[in-house]
């Protein structure tokens, strides 16, 4: 998927507003045609005012929500590597994430927490948020998403250890099926020093506690 293949410019002169979006128009038009067929099959009138542009809107939305396929998460971390002689735990908490469940293509959303213990190399803190976005902007399951983030950090930085915890709510459980509105799914993955009970406990304490 090439997000820079084509661009759409939208300008509202009344508000001096200009937005520039990038799309692969061949794919966008094909997906829009399929959504038009889906709406018709559901019994909707795709020519009425509220729906005549919906297939294209949904197609563009899906193009955006799955843009992670075109992003190399390893390159994100490696673009900002710094030599630093520190071996203390570094935690980035409460990284917002939004993804689509691959089973029903309904959203799940929540927070990711990432920790690592450097082994001579560190990276910019914002890179972790970008890695989360790169993997979550794909059709996903939370279990795989957790492991992908951990593997990316481990392979890119080669630290002494990595820990990833994700807490998320799934609309496939809230809107359909069992329809449980308050359920939260927590997944975790640990490697290296975080496989030790003492290190993992320190991480959990820092994650859940408040620093005075």
Buried (B, 14 or more C-beta within 10 A) or exposed (E): EEBEEBEEEEEEEEEEEEEEEBBBEEBBBEBBEEBBEEBBEEEBEBEEEEBEEBBBEBBBEBBEBBBBEBBEBBEBBBEEBEEEEEEEBBBBEEBEBBBBBEEBEBBBBBBBBBBBBBBBBBBBEEBBBBBBBBBBBBBBBBEEBBBBBBBBBBEBBEBBBBBBBBBBBBBBBBEEEEEEEEEEBEBBBBBBBBEEEEBBEBBBEBBEEEEE
